[in-house]
Amino acid sequence: MTRIKIAHLYPKLLNIYGDGGNILALKKRCEWRGIEFELDEINIGDKIKEHDIYFIGGGQDLQQIEVSKELQKHKDFLIQERDRMAVFLGICGGYQLMGHYYQPHNGEKLLGISLLDAHTIAGEKRFIGNVTVKTDLTEDGTLVGFENHSGLTYLSGSTEPLGTIVTGNGNNGADKTEGARFKNVFGTYLHGSFLPKNPKFADYLLELALGFKPEPLNDNIENLAHESLINKLY
């Protein structure tokens, strides 16, 4: 039986706005296909071993401080995993920590693990509302979700955005980009949860992790949910 191993990084600290639903979406989409699903929850002090997919969610600044310090212990290993082409998905705060750093308004710079060539600084305005993104990564060409962040993220080098903002603010509200990708590392500000609203993108992650395209599912309900949010305003 085909098996996929997923690591949920620091769910006790970074897991807000329904981010845990992303793990549930991957689990169900594997189970419906008869793919064995193995989940490890990695918490503070735990060792990280090789997995097919790594997921890290969002949180408040206080939780990000603790996770930032912990991630530095595993930075070299996680960079090796990136270069081995393991799949990473980071949401909001997790996305920020996959870059070089996050600079809050007050307090010390929080170091990231540089899986992405990106950095984030705290902005004056909070971006809240539904988001629609035009992308080349899915068959229907769209990603949808809900953003709630004040961080302004800027991409550099070979790191590219997931797509272009149609509705919402995205990475920084200025350059019309949303999210980031380098190799098989993906970051996004889209909560709500992200993968249940974007089943084609969920399957794209599974395809990258498995090395083959998983068999189609009946996604009529999931597609209706996705389509209902395209270009929807807050």
MDAnalysis code that builds the backbone (N, CA, C; Angstrom):
import MDAnalysis as mda
import numpy as np

u = mda.Universe.empty(702, n_residues=234, atom_resindex=np.repeat(np.arange(234), 3), trajectory=True)
u.add_TopologyAttr("name", ["N", "CA", "C"] * 234)
u.add_TopologyAttr("resid", np.arange(1, 235))
u.add_TopologyAttr("resname", ["MET", "THR", "ARG", "ILE", "LYS", "ILE", "ALA", "HIS", "LEU", "TYR", "PRO", "LYS", "LEU", "LEU", "ASN", "ILE", "TYR", "GLY", "ASP", "GLY", "GLY", "ASN", "ILE", "LEU", "ALA", "LEU", "LYS", "LYS", "ARG", "CYS", "GLU", "TRP", "ARG", "GLY", "ILE", "GLU", "PHE", "GLU", "LEU", "ASP", "GLU", "ILE", "ASN", "ILE", "GLY", "ASP", "LYS", "ILE", "LYS", "GLU", "HIS", "ASP", "ILE", "TYR", "PHE", "ILE", "GLY", "GLY", "GLY", "GLN", "ASP", "LEU", "GLN", "GLN", "ILE", "GLU", "VAL", "SER", "LYS", "GLU", "LEU", "GLN", "LYS", "HIS", "LYS", "ASP", "PHE", "LEU", "ILE", "GLN", "GLU", "ARG", "ASP", "ARG", "MET", "ALA", "VAL", "PHE", "LEU", "GLY", "ILE", "CYS", "GLY", "GLY", "TYR", "GLN", "LEU", "MET", "GLY", "HIS", "TYR", "TYR", "GLN", "PRO", "HIS", "ASN", "GLY", "GLU", "LYS", "LEU", "LEU", "GLY", "ILE", "SER", "LEU", "LEU", "ASP", "ALA", "HIS", "THR", "ILE", "ALA", "GLY", "GLU", "LYS", "ARG", "PHE", "ILE", "GLY", "ASN", "VAL", "THR", "VAL", "LYS", "THR", "ASP", "LEU", "THR", "GLU", "ASP", "GLY", "THR", "LEU", "VAL", "GLY", "PHE", "GLU", "ASN", "HIS", "SER", "GLY", "LEU", "THR", "TYR", "LEU", "SER", "GLY", "SER", "THR", "GLU", "PRO", "LEU", "GLY", "THR", "ILE", "VAL", "THR", "GLY", "ASN", "GLY", "ASN", "ASN", "GLY", "ALA", "ASP", "LYS", "THR", "GLU", "GLY", "ALA", "ARG", "PHE", "LYS", "ASN", "VAL", "PHE", "GLY", "THR", "TYR", "LEU", "HIS", "GLY", "SER", "PHE", "LEU", "PRO", "LYS", "ASN", "PRO", "LYS", "PHE", "ALA", "ASP", "TYR", "LEU", "LEU", "GLU", "LEU", "ALA", "LEU", "GLY", "PHE", "LYS", "PRO", "GLU", "PRO", "LEU", "ASN", "ASP", "ASN", "ILE", "GLU", "ASN", "LEU", "ALA", "HIS", "GLU", "SER", "LEU", "ILE", "ASN", "LYS", "LEU", "TYR"])
u.atoms.positions = np.array([
    [0.845, -1.200, 0.000],
    [0.000, 0.000, 0.000],
    [0.881, 1.251, 0.000],
    [0.492, 2.235, -0.798],
    [1.191, 3.509, -0.819],
    [0.993, 4.231, 0.511],
    [2.063, 4.824, 1.012],
    [1.992, 5.517, 2.298],
    [2.596, 6.902, 2.169],
    [2.025, 7.871, 2.884],
    [2.572, 9.220, 2.923],
    [2.756, 9.627, 4.381],
    [3.903, 10.228, 4.667],
    [4.253, 10.620, 6.038],
    [4.250, 12.138, 6.139],
    [3.466, 12.660, 7.079],
    [3.304, 14.106, 7.231],
    [3.715, 14.526, 8.641],
    [4.467, 15.613, 8.720],
    [4.851, 16.200, 9.999],
    [4.085, 17.503, 10.193],
    [3.342, 17.593, 11.280],
    [2.664, 18.838, 11.657],
    [3.539, 19.505, 12.703],
    [4.178, 20.609, 12.317],
    [5.148, 21.257, 13.181],
    [4.469, 22.210, 14.163],
    [4.651, 21.953, 15.439],
    [4.250, 22.819, 16.552],
    [2.763, 23.187, 16.544],
    [1.895, 22.170, 16.453],
    [0.449, 22.452, 16.417],
    [-0.089, 23.041, 17.713],
    [0.604, 22.839, 18.823],
    [0.126, 23.402, 20.086],
    [0.353, 24.904, 20.163],
    [1.219, 25.442, 19.314],
    [1.547, 26.864, 19.338],
    [1.067, 27.598, 18.097],
    [1.164, 26.957, 16.939],
    [0.804, 27.599, 15.672],
    [-0.346, 26.824, 15.039],
    [-1.555, 27.212, 15.374],
    [-2.718, 26.482, 14.854],
    [-3.969, 27.321, 15.100],
    [-4.102, 28.435, 14.335],
    [-5.264, 29.306, 14.509],
    [-6.026, 29.420, 13.201],
    [-7.224, 29.993, 13.298],
    [-8.054, 30.240, 12.110],
    [-8.288, 28.980, 11.284],
    [-8.404, 27.854, 11.956],
    [-8.736, 26.619, 11.245],
    [-7.594, 25.971, 10.510],
    [-6.331, 26.323, 10.858],
    [-5.205, 25.777, 10.114],
    [-5.105, 24.259, 10.210],
    [-5.567, 23.691, 11.317],
    [-5.545, 22.238, 11.451],
    [-6.391, 21.534, 10.410],
    [-7.331, 22.246, 9.809],
    [-8.147, 21.663, 8.754],
    [-7.349, 21.285, 7.527],
    [-6.177, 21.881, 7.360],
    [-5.325, 21.508, 6.231],
    [-4.817, 20.073, 6.375],
    [-4.448, 19.710, 7.588],
    [-4.023, 18.334, 7.849],
    [-5.189, 17.374, 7.625],
    [-6.375, 17.751, 8.106],
    [-7.551, 16.900, 7.933],
    [-7.864, 16.703, 6.452],
    [-7.730, 17.762, 5.657],
    [-8.002, 17.652, 4.223],
    [-7.038, 16.669, 3.563],
    [-5.765, 16.766, 3.883],
    [-4.791, 15.829, 3.314],
    [-5.086, 14.400, 3.756],
    [-5.441, 14.251, 5.030],
    [-5.748, 12.919, 5.572],
    [-6.910, 12.270, 4.825],
    [-8.000, 13.022, 4.683],
    [-9.188, 12.452, 4.036],
    [-8.926, 12.172, 2.557],
    [-8.193, 13.047, 1.892],
    [-7.944, 12.853, 0.466],
    [-7.021, 11.660, 0.230],
    [-6.201, 11.334, 1.208],
    [-5.423, 10.094, 1.132],
    [-6.299, 8.880, 1.422],
    [-7.075, 8.947, 2.502],
    [-7.914, 7.808, 2.889],
    [-8.904, 7.444, 1.798],
    [-9.501, 8.421, 1.159],
    [-10.469, 8.153, 0.096],
    [-9.844, 7.420, -1.090],
    [-8.525, 7.505, -1.194],
    [-7.823, 6.841, -2.294],
    [-7.126, 5.557, -1.851],
    [-7.265, 5.203, -0.578],
    [-6.594, 4.012, -0.086],
    [-5.108, 4.214, 0.147],
    [-4.683, 5.468, 0.315],
    [-3.286, 5.779, 0.603],
    [-3.106, 5.838, 2.121],
    [-2.168, 5.081, 2.641],
    [-1.929, 5.069, 4.079],
    [-1.374, 6.419, 4.522],
    [-1.939, 6.961, 5.584],
    [-1.609, 8.300, 6.060],
    [-0.966, 8.198, 7.433],
    [0.261, 8.674, 7.548],
    [0.975, 8.653, 8.826],
    [1.270, 10.089, 9.257],
    [0.767, 10.478, 10.417],
    [0.918, 11.847, 10.912],
    [1.740, 11.862, 12.184],
    [2.759, 12.719, 12.212],
    [3.543, 12.965, 13.418],
    [3.365, 14.421, 13.820],
    [2.975, 14.646, 15.064],
    [2.913, 15.996, 15.595],
    [4.248, 16.293, 16.275],
    [4.913, 17.320, 15.777],
    [6.222, 17.696, 16.300],
    [6.048, 18.902, 17.215],
    [6.383, 18.729, 18.477],
    [6.251, 19.811, 19.450],
    [7.618, 20.229, 19.976],
    [7.641, 21.261, 20.809],
    [8.900, 21.796, 21.324],
    [9.700, 20.677, 21.991],
    [10.958, 20.558, 21.595],
    [11.846, 19.549, 22.168],
    [11.891, 18.247, 21.405],
    [10.975, 18.050, 20.457],
    [10.942, 16.806, 19.692],
    [11.980, 16.816, 18.579],
    [12.503, 15.654, 18.263],
    [13.390, 15.495, 17.121],
    [12.548, 15.438, 15.851],
    [13.074, 15.952, 14.753],
    [12.378, 15.898, 13.467],
    [13.105, 14.910, 12.567],
    [12.379, 13.905, 12.083],
    [12.958, 12.945, 11.141],
    [12.374, 13.195, 9.752],
    [12.791, 12.409, 8.779],
    [12.353, 12.606, 7.408],
    [10.851, 12.349, 7.239],
    [10.191, 13.267, 6.531],
    [8.782, 13.127, 6.172],
    [8.598, 13.524, 4.711],
    [7.434, 13.188, 4.172],
    [7.123, 13.558, 2.792],
    [6.597, 14.986, 2.708],
    [5.796, 15.374, 3.715],
    [5.203, 16.712, 3.760],
    [5.392, 17.284, 5.158],
    [5.759, 18.554, 5.218],
    [5.866, 19.294, 6.478],
    [4.853, 20.432, 6.441],
    [4.065, 20.545, 7.515],
    [3.065, 21.611, 7.596],
    [3.285, 22.428, 8.860],
    [3.195, 23.755, 8.725],
    [3.290, 24.642, 9.884],
    [2.261, 25.757, 9.729],
    [1.465, 25.974, 10.766],
    [0.359, 26.922, 10.701],
    [0.713, 28.297, 11.233],
    [-0.310, 29.084, 11.514],
    [-0.135, 30.463, 11.949],
    [-0.340, 30.614, 13.446],
    [0.093, 31.755, 13.959],
    [-0.063, 32.040, 15.383],
    [0.223, 33.495, 15.676],
    [0.154, 33.848, 16.938],
    [0.448, 35.207, 17.374],
    [1.950, 35.393, 17.573],
    [2.372, 36.652, 17.730],
    [3.807, 36.943, 17.853],
    [4.456, 36.167, 19.000],
    [3.770, 36.050, 20.136],
    [4.349, 35.375, 21.300],
    [4.685, 33.925, 20.975],
    [3.769, 33.249, 20.293],
    [4.008, 31.859, 19.914],
    [5.099, 31.758, 18.836],
    [5.112, 32.742, 17.937],
    [6.138, 32.738, 16.894],
    [7.541, 32.873, 17.483],
    [7.673, 33.635, 18.569],
    [8.979, 33.793, 19.212],
    [9.507, 32.436, 19.664],
    [8.650, 31.653, 20.335],
    [9.068, 30.349, 20.840],
    [9.404, 29.396, 19.696],
    [8.564, 29.400, 18.665],
    [8.801, 28.501, 17.539],
    [10.044, 28.922, 16.758],
    [10.259, 30.229, 16.616],
    [11.454, 30.709, 15.920],
    [12.723, 30.166, 16.568],
    [12.784, 30.229, 17.882],
    [13.960, 29.730, 18.602],
    [14.120, 28.222, 18.416],
    [13.017, 27.499, 18.469],
    [13.077, 26.038, 18.314],
    [13.496, 25.641, 16.901],
    [12.978, 26.360, 15.904],
    [13.285, 26.008, 14.515],
    [14.760, 26.161, 14.197],
    [15.452, 27.079, 14.886],
    [16.876, 27.262, 14.606],
    [17.666, 25.981, 14.872],
    [17.188, 25.163, 15.812],
    [17.859, 23.897, 16.125],
    [17.754, 22.906, 14.967],
    [16.735, 23.091, 14.131],
    [16.470, 22.132, 13.053],
    [16.692, 22.735, 11.672],
    [17.238, 23.948, 11.621],
    [17.350, 24.675, 10.351],
    [18.121, 23.883, 9.302],
    [19.292, 23.379, 9.655],
    [20.118, 22.671, 8.668],
    [19.406, 21.433, 8.141],
    [18.755, 20.694, 9.042],
    [18.041, 19.492, 8.610],
    [16.890, 19.848, 7.677],
    [16.122, 20.885, 8.005],
    [14.972, 21.250, 7.185],
    [15.404, 21.798, 5.823],
    [16.533, 22.480, 5.771],
    [17.062, 22.904, 4.473],
    [17.456, 21.686, 3.640],
    [18.046, 20.684, 4.279],
    [18.366, 19.436, 3.574],
    [17.102, 18.777, 3.039],
    [16.035, 18.784, 3.841],
    [14.761, 18.211, 3.407],
    [14.189, 18.986, 2.222],
    [14.288, 20.313, 2.266],
    [13.859, 21.117, 1.114],
    [14.616, 20.714, -0.139],
    [15.938, 20.572, -0.007],
    [16.761, 20.256, -1.169],
    [16.585, 18.807, -1.614],
    [16.048, 17.977, -0.730],
    [15.659, 16.606, -1.097],
    [14.315, 16.594, -1.817],
    [13.700, 17.775, -1.927],
    [12.412, 17.989, -2.596],
    [11.235, 17.472, -1.786],
    [11.384, 17.419, -0.439],
    [10.212, 17.212, 0.405],
    [9.291, 18.416, 0.231],
    [8.013, 18.225, 0.542],
    [7.008, 19.270, 0.372],
    [6.798, 19.992, 1.700],
    [6.770, 21.321, 1.644],
    [6.494, 22.149, 2.818],
    [5.314, 23.061, 2.507],
    [4.423, 23.235, 3.489],
    [3.355, 24.228, 3.393],
    [3.319, 25.019, 4.685],
    [3.511, 26.329, 4.591],
    [3.441, 27.216, 5.744],
    [2.324, 28.220, 5.570],
    [1.545, 28.428, 6.633],
    [0.416, 29.356, 6.607],
    [0.721, 30.534, 7.531],
    [0.620, 31.747, 7.013],
    [0.717, 32.981, 7.788],
    [1.982, 33.019, 8.651],
    [1.878, 32.878, 9.963],
    [3.058, 32.922, 10.812],
    [4.083, 31.865, 10.450],
    [3.613, 30.675, 10.093],
    [4.514, 29.620, 9.641],
    [5.205, 29.988, 8.346],
    [4.466, 30.616, 7.451],
    [5.016, 31.123, 6.194],
    [6.128, 32.133, 6.473],
    [5.885, 33.060, 7.385],
    [6.884, 34.070, 7.713],
    [8.173, 33.438, 8.234],
    [8.046, 32.393, 9.064],
    [9.224, 31.754, 9.644],
    [9.948, 30.851, 8.657],
    [9.353, 30.573, 7.505],
    [10.059, 29.827, 6.463],
    [10.955, 30.758, 5.645],
    [10.815, 32.070, 5.833],
    [11.699, 33.037, 5.201],
    [12.913, 33.312, 6.075],
    [13.599, 34.418, 5.802],
    [14.816, 34.745, 6.540],
    [14.512, 35.305, 7.925],
    [13.485, 36.164, 8.022],
    [13.160, 36.742, 9.319],
    [11.802, 37.443, 9.266],
    [11.260, 37.681, 10.489],
    [10.085, 38.521, 10.677],
    [10.449, 39.587, 11.698],
    [10.274, 40.848, 11.317],
    [10.580, 41.962, 12.214],
    [9.290, 42.551, 12.770],
    [8.964, 42.291, 14.052],
    [7.762, 42.877, 14.661],
    [7.926, 44.383, 14.852],
    [6.804, 45.051, 15.198],
    [6.861, 46.482, 15.520],
    [7.799, 46.736, 16.690],
    [7.586, 45.962, 17.742],
    [8.402, 46.089, 18.940],
    [9.037, 44.741, 19.242],
    [10.284, 44.764, 19.611],
    [10.933, 43.506, 19.936],
    [11.978, 43.116, 18.913],
    [12.673, 42.048, 19.240],
    [13.772, 41.593, 18.419],
    [13.273, 40.905, 17.148],
    [14.113, 40.932, 16.147],
    [13.842, 40.230, 14.897],
    [13.737, 38.734, 15.170],
    [12.694, 38.107, 14.621],
    [12.528, 36.661, 14.758],
    [13.166, 35.991, 13.551],
    [14.174, 35.172, 13.799],
    [14.868, 34.512, 12.712],
    [14.036, 33.368, 12.143],
    [14.006, 33.278, 10.826],
    [13.385, 32.154, 10.153],
    [14.436, 31.124, 9.774],
    [14.047, 30.183, 8.929],
    [14.962, 29.099, 8.566],
    [15.350, 29.142, 7.093],
    [14.993, 30.213, 6.396],
    [15.491, 30.488, 5.049],
    [15.204, 29.372, 4.047],
    [14.050, 28.719, 4.202],
    [13.615, 27.800, 3.154],
    [13.179, 28.578, 1.927],
    [12.703, 29.806, 2.157],
    [12.301, 30.726, 1.102],
    [13.180, 31.964, 1.167],
    [13.471, 32.540, 0.004],
    [14.201, 33.802, -0.034],
    [13.169, 34.922, 0.119],
    [12.816, 35.192, 1.362],
    [11.760, 36.161, 1.679],
    [12.002, 36.713, 3.068],
    [11.466, 37.906, 3.313],
    [11.510, 38.470, 4.657],
    [10.207, 39.212, 4.910],
    [9.885, 39.409, 6.189],
    [8.615, 40.033, 6.579],
    [8.870, 41.099, 7.624],
    [8.187, 42.228, 7.457],
    [8.239, 43.286, 8.466],
    [6.795, 43.632, 8.857],
    [6.607, 44.028, 10.091],
    [5.262, 44.387, 10.561],
    [4.801, 45.671, 9.893],
    [3.576, 45.672, 9.393],
    [3.006, 46.855, 8.772],
    [2.094, 47.612, 9.718],
    [1.638, 48.769, 9.286],
    [0.759, 49.599, 10.106],
    [-0.703, 49.193, 9.966],
    [-1.048, 48.549, 8.864],
    [-2.427, 48.203, 8.566],
    [-2.623, 46.694, 8.621],
    [-3.780, 46.287, 9.136],
    [-4.089, 44.848, 9.148],
    [-4.924, 44.506, 7.925],
    [-4.527, 43.472, 7.202],
    [-5.252, 43.006, 6.027],
    [-6.194, 41.884, 6.451],
    [-7.479, 42.107, 6.296],
    [-8.485, 41.121, 6.703],
    [-9.512, 40.992, 5.588],
    [-9.813, 39.776, 5.181],
    [-10.868, 39.579, 4.195],
    [-10.588, 38.418, 3.264],
    [-11.540, 38.156, 2.389],
    [-11.411, 37.073, 1.417],
    [-10.402, 37.437, 0.336],
    [-9.751, 36.418, -0.174],
    [-8.709, 36.602, -1.179],
    [-8.952, 35.650, -2.345],
    [-8.776, 36.158, -3.550],
    [-8.753, 35.325, -4.752],
    [-7.429, 35.574, -5.461],
    [-6.784, 34.497, -5.861],
    [-5.468, 34.563, -6.490],
    [-5.526, 33.865, -7.845],
    [-4.973, 34.499, -8.856],
    [-4.790, 33.861, -10.156],
    [-3.459, 33.139, -10.133],
    [-3.466, 31.839, -10.485],
    [-2.262, 31.027, -10.365],
    [-2.125, 30.072, -11.536],
    [-0.904, 29.643, -11.786],
    [-0.642, 28.627, -12.805],
    [-0.496, 27.241, -12.202],
    [-0.696, 27.121, -10.889],
    [-0.411, 25.865, -10.200],
    [-1.586, 24.899, -10.168],
    [-2.785, 25.352, -10.497],
    [-3.951, 24.477, -10.483],
    [-4.662, 24.522, -11.826],
    [-5.442, 23.482, -12.101],
    [-6.126, 23.368, -13.384],
    [-7.110, 24.502, -13.613],
    [-7.801, 24.927, -12.550],
    [-8.800, 25.992, -12.725],
    [-8.183, 27.381, -12.606],
    [-6.912, 27.459, -12.223],
    [-6.207, 28.727, -12.242],
    [-6.504, 29.686, -11.117],
    [-7.140, 29.198, -10.023],
    [-7.448, 30.093, -8.911],
    [-7.152, 29.436, -7.565],
    [-6.811, 30.270, -6.602],
    [-6.725, 29.893, -5.201],
    [-7.589, 30.870, -4.415],
    [-8.270, 30.378, -3.384],
    [-9.101, 31.239, -2.549],
    [-8.789, 30.984, -1.082],
    [-9.090, 31.983, -0.245],
    [-8.883, 31.832, 1.181],
    [-9.219, 33.115, 1.908],
    [-8.850, 33.172, 3.184],
    [-9.156, 34.324, 4.034],
    [-7.861, 34.783, 4.693],
    [-7.513, 36.058, 4.514],
    [-6.288, 36.587, 5.114],
    [-6.613, 37.401, 6.365],
    [-5.694, 37.365, 7.322],
    [-5.809, 38.164, 8.541],
    [-4.387, 38.358, 9.080],
    [-3.706, 39.398, 8.578],
    [-2.307, 39.601, 8.937],
    [-1.934, 41.072, 8.768],
    [-0.902, 41.470, 9.491],
    [-0.338, 42.809, 9.311],
    [1.092, 42.745, 8.787],
    [1.664, 41.538, 8.745],
    [3.007, 41.379, 8.223],
    [3.068, 41.668, 6.733],
    [4.137, 42.303, 6.309],
    [4.374, 42.602, 4.902],
    [5.543, 41.748, 4.432],
    [5.270, 40.840, 3.530],
    [6.281, 39.885, 3.073],
    [6.763, 40.252, 1.674],
    [8.076, 40.194, 1.502],
    [8.703, 40.549, 0.230],
    [9.581, 39.388, -0.234],
    [9.454, 39.033, -1.514],
    [10.171, 37.897, -2.088],
    [11.402, 38.376, -2.849],
    [12.412, 37.506, -2.903],
    [13.646, 37.829, -3.605],
    [14.157, 36.595, -4.350],
    [15.161, 36.805, -5.177],
    [15.875, 35.711, -5.814],
    [14.993, 34.765, -6.600],
    [15.186, 33.471, -6.375],
    [14.459, 32.435, -7.113],
    [13.106, 32.092, -6.509],
    [12.760, 32.717, -5.380],
    [11.451, 32.485, -4.770],
    [10.392, 33.276, -5.532],
    [9.369, 32.572, -5.975],
    [8.308, 33.181, -6.781],
    [6.984, 33.148, -6.026],
    [6.055, 34.053, -6.336],
    [4.740, 34.026, -5.687],
    [3.903, 32.844, -6.156],
    [2.923, 32.457, -5.341],
    [1.959, 31.446, -5.781],
    [1.112, 31.972, -6.925],
    [0.882, 33.282, -6.919],
    [0.071, 33.859, -7.976],
    [-0.111, 35.347, -7.780],
    [-1.054, 35.888, -8.552],
    [-1.331, 37.317, -8.577],
    [-2.678, 37.607, -7.936],
    [-2.720, 38.617, -7.098],
    [-3.941, 38.984, -6.385],
    [-5.017, 39.492, -7.352],
    [-6.223, 38.934, -7.225],
    [-7.409, 39.441, -7.926],
    [-8.287, 40.203, -6.935],
    [-8.506, 39.588, -5.769],
    [-9.254, 40.205, -4.671],
    [-8.442, 40.051, -3.397],
    [-8.306, 41.122, -2.617],
    [-7.564, 41.043, -1.374],
    [-6.231, 41.761, -1.463],
    [-5.351, 41.470, -0.514],
    [-4.078, 42.193, -0.404],
    [-2.845, 41.323, -0.613],
    [-2.865, 40.099, -0.109],
    [-1.747, 39.204, -0.342],
    [-0.515, 39.511, 0.467],
    [0.649, 39.342, -0.147],
    [1.914, 39.417, 0.592],
    [2.141, 40.752, 1.284],
    [1.852, 41.845, 0.594],
    [2.200, 43.147, 1.175],
    [1.264, 44.275, 0.775],
    [0.224, 43.972, -0.002],
    [-0.743, 44.988, -0.379],
    [-0.281, 45.940, -1.450],
    [0.943, 45.738, -1.963],
    [1.496, 46.688, -2.929],
    [1.854, 46.057, -4.267],
    [2.471, 44.875, -4.242],
    [2.979, 44.319, -5.501],
    [2.068, 43.270, -6.137],
    [0.863, 43.088, -5.549],
    [-0.156, 42.193, -6.117],
    [0.252, 40.722, -6.112],
    [1.205, 40.345, -5.266],
    [1.585, 38.940, -5.162],
    [0.952, 38.307, -3.932],
    [0.778, 36.992, -3.966],
    [0.322, 36.252, -2.790],
    [1.141, 34.979, -2.681],
    [1.613, 34.742, -1.462],
    [2.310, 33.507, -1.190],
    [3.670, 33.428, -1.852],
    [4.290, 32.257, -1.696],
    [5.642, 32.070, -2.214],
    [5.874, 30.605, -2.513],
    [6.808, 30.381, -3.446],
    [7.227, 29.022, -3.755],
    [8.700, 29.002, -4.147],
    [9.431, 28.043, -3.585],
    [10.777, 27.719, -4.035],
    [10.938, 26.215, -3.912],
    [11.324, 25.551, -5.000],
    [11.354, 24.088, -5.053],
    [9.963, 23.587, -4.657],
    [9.862, 22.733, -3.636],
    [8.552, 22.246, -3.195],
    [8.129, 22.869, -1.867],
    [8.636, 24.068, -1.613],
    [8.262, 24.822, -0.407],
    [7.229, 25.871, -0.799],
    [6.101, 25.866, -0.102],
    [5.000, 26.783, -0.397],
    [4.615, 27.538, 0.874],
    [4.420, 28.838, 0.742],
    [3.929, 29.647, 1.845],
    [2.763, 30.492, 1.373],
    [1.833, 30.782, 2.277],
    [0.664, 31.576, 1.919],
    [0.086, 32.232, 3.164],
    [-0.627, 33.339, 2.963],
    [-1.367, 33.984, 4.046],
    [-2.810, 33.489, 4.128],
    [-3.180, 32.526, 3.323],
    [-4.585, 32.125, 3.227],
    [-4.944, 31.094, 4.288],
    [-5.868, 31.507, 5.162],
    [-6.416, 30.646, 6.214],
    [-7.761, 30.105, 5.755],
    [-8.390, 29.420, 6.685],
    [-9.823, 29.320, 6.611],
    [-10.594, 28.057, 6.370],
    [-10.081, 26.847, 6.302],
    [-8.703, 26.426, 6.056],
    [-8.387, 26.505, 4.566],
    [-7.114, 26.527, 4.235],
    [-6.671, 26.737, 2.871],
    [-6.945, 25.528, 1.963],
    [-6.530, 24.341, 2.364],
    [-6.618, 23.186, 1.466],
    [-8.049, 22.680, 1.237],
    [-8.948, 22.673, 2.239],
    [-10.322, 22.273, 1.934],
    [-10.992, 23.164, 0.898],
    [-10.609, 24.437, 0.858],
    [-11.176, 25.371, -0.124],
    [-10.508, 25.251, -1.489],
    [-9.376, 24.543, -1.524],
    [-8.590, 24.445, -2.756],
    [-8.168, 22.991, -2.989],
    [-9.136, 22.118, -3.293],
    [-8.826, 20.689, -3.413],
    [-7.820, 20.376, -4.511],
    [-7.816, 21.148, -5.569],
    [-6.850, 20.892, -6.649],
    [-5.432, 21.187, -6.187],
    [-5.272, 22.202, -5.361],
    [-3.946, 22.492, -4.829],
    [-3.535, 21.429, -3.810],
    [-4.482, 20.949, -3.016],
    [-4.183, 19.858, -2.086],
    [-3.661, 18.648, -2.837],
    [-4.309, 18.314, -3.948],
    [-3.861, 17.174, -4.746],
    [-2.516, 17.442, -5.410],
    [-2.251, 18.701, -5.736],
    [-0.954, 19.052, -6.307],
    [0.159, 18.779, -5.293],
    [-0.067, 19.116, -4.030],
    [0.913, 18.817, -2.990],
    [1.110, 17.317, -2.836],
    [0.009, 16.563, -2.865],
    [0.109, 15.110, -2.752],
    [0.875, 14.524, -3.936],
    [0.617, 15.050, -5.119],
    [1.331, 14.578, -6.307],
    [2.835, 14.802, -6.173],
    [3.232, 15.982, -5.692],
    [4.647, 16.259, -5.499],
    [5.266, 15.322, -4.469],
    [4.524, 15.046, -3.408],
    [5.040, 14.200, -2.334],
    [5.111, 12.728, -2.739],
    [4.109, 12.275, -3.491],
    [4.033, 10.864, -3.869],
    [4.895, 10.529, -5.082],
    [5.098, 11.527, -5.938],
    [5.837, 11.278, -7.170],
    [4.976, 10.785, -8.306],
    [3.666, 10.783, -8.103],
    [2.730, 10.429, -9.173],
    [1.407, 11.139, -8.924],
    [0.607, 11.252, -9.967],
    [-0.679, 11.951, -9.869],
    [-1.709, 11.029, -9.233],
    [-2.296, 11.402, -8.098],
    [-3.296, 10.533, -7.466],
    [-4.571, 10.460, -8.304],
    [-5.274, 9.350, -8.169],
    [-6.498, 9.161, -8.950],
    [-7.525, 10.230, -8.597],
    [-8.361, 10.628, -9.557],
    [-9.350, 11.689, -9.312],
    [-10.376, 11.280, -8.248],
    [-10.899, 12.275, -7.560],
    [-11.994, 12.092, -6.613],
    [-13.210, 12.849, -7.115],
    [-14.365, 12.498, -6.575],
    [-15.579, 13.264, -6.851],
    [-15.559, 14.502, -5.952],
    [-15.146, 15.616, -6.542],
    [-14.989, 16.851, -5.783],
    [-16.100, 17.857, -6.074],
    [-17.283, 17.378, -6.394],
    [-18.366, 18.306, -6.732],
    [-18.643, 19.307, -5.617],
    [-18.725, 18.821, -4.390],
    [-19.027, 19.702, -3.262],
    [-17.854, 20.637, -2.994],
    [-16.634, 20.084, -3.005],
    [-15.447, 20.899, -2.764],
    [-15.303, 21.988, -3.831],
    [-15.585, 21.629, -5.088],
    [-15.467, 22.615, -6.166],
    [-16.516, 23.717, -6.045],
    [-17.719, 23.346, -5.590],
    [-18.750, 24.365, -5.379],
    [-18.330, 25.342, -4.286],
    [-17.738, 24.808, -3.212],
    [-17.258, 25.673, -2.134],
    [-16.170, 26.615, -2.652],
    [-15.265, 26.069, -3.439],
    [-14.193, 26.883, -4.019],
    [-14.753, 27.982, -4.919],
    [-15.630, 27.580, -5.810],
    [-16.179, 28.536, -6.786],
    [-17.008, 29.620, -6.124],
    [-17.667, 29.291, -5.008],
    [-18.505, 30.282, -4.325],
    [-17.686, 31.420, -3.730],
    [-16.386, 31.194, -3.555],
    [-15.530, 32.198, -2.928],
    [-14.708, 33.005, -3.914],
    [-14.735, 32.629, -5.179],
    [-13.958, 33.368, -6.180],
    [-14.490, 34.793, -6.298],
    [-13.593, 35.734, -6.120],
    [-13.895, 37.174, -6.212],
    [-14.895, 37.654, -5.159],
    [-15.101, 36.856, -4.110],
    [-16.017, 37.267, -3.047],
    [-15.336, 38.311, -2.172],
    [-16.042, 39.387, -1.914],
    [-15.519, 40.428, -1.048],
    [-15.829, 40.102, 0.399],
    [-15.096, 40.722, 1.314],
    [-15.271, 40.452, 2.751],
    [-16.674, 40.869, 3.199],
])
